[in-house]
Amino acid sequence: MQASINNELQLTVPMDVCSLCDLRWRTWTYLAAAGIAAGMMDDILIALHEAVANALTHSGASSDIAVRVKAKETSVVIEVGDRGNGMDPRVAIPPEPPRLTAEGGRGLFMIWSLMSSVQLVHANGTRLVMIKELYPPSV
């Protein structure tokens, strides 16, 4: 996994579920250094994990997943992009709550529930843009 922090965190995540632990650690380290409150960090890390796990599981991509995390004074912006088959453009945001008996299908609903804003971009794969508004603003 490659990373560069230049006032933002940029990661290239290999198509391997084992890379999720390193992704969470690097993101946690970046967010902690940016002064993001622990409760906000939890929401962000869960949403990021779900977004990358979805890309690993469902994208069909053979290339790595691109992740950008940018901590601002009042928000954190996260982008997760893959060059896979792309999501069905009919997927609605906000997503419908999953059925209690469903074996899967909770990831996008969890992401939407934890983040302040979620946008799906369909072009050359899928790019998921998530924003977490920080209350109160970080120091």
QUIGIMO-V198469 format. One record per residue. RES is the residue in one small letter. OMEGA is omega in whole degrees, -180 to 180 (* if undefined). Layout:
BEGIN
<<RES & OMEGA> <RES & OMEGA>>
END
This chain:
BEGIN
<<m & 179> <q & 179> <a & 171> <s & 178> <i & 178> <n & -172> <n & 171> <e & -180> <l & 176> <q & -178> <l & 171> <t & -173> <v & 178> <p & 179> <m & -177> <d & -178> <v & 178> <c & -179> <s & -179> <l & 180> <c & 179> <d & 177> <l & -180> <r & -179> <w & -179> <r & 180> <t & 178> <w & -180> <t & 179> <y & -178> <l & 178> <a & 179> <a & 179> <a & 177> <g & 180> <i & -179> <a & -175> <a & -180> <g & 177> <m & 179> <m & 180> <d & 179> <d & -178> <i & -178> <l & 178> <i & 180> <a & 178> <l & 178> <h & -179> <e & -179> <a & -179> <v & 177> <a & 177> <n & 179> <a & 179> <l & -173> <t & -168> <h & -172> <s & -175> <g & -178> <a & 174> <s & 179> <s & -178> <d & 179> <i & 179> <a & 179> <v & 174> <r & 176> <v & -179> <k & 177> <a & 177> <k & -178> <e & -175> <t & -179> <s & 171> <v & 180> <v & -179> <i & 175> <e & 176> <v & -178> <g & 174> <d & 179> <r & -178> <g & -177> <n & -179> <g & 178> <m & 175> <d & -178> <p & 178> <r & 178> <v & -175> <a & 170> <i & 4> <p & 179> <p & 174> <e & 175> <p & -180> <p & 175> <r & -179> <l & -178> <t & -179> <a & 178> <e & 180> <g & 176> <g & -179> <r & -174> <g & -178> <l & 177> <f & 177> <m & 179> <i & -179> <w & -179> <s & -176> <l & -175> <m & 180> <s & -178> <s & 178> <v & 179> <q & 174> <l & 177> <v & -178> <h & 177> <a & -178> <n & -176> <g & -179> <t & 173> <r & 179> <l & 180> <v & -177> <m & 177> <i & 174> <k & 175> <e & -177> <l & 178> <y & -11> <p & 180> <p & 179> <s & -178> <v & *>>
END
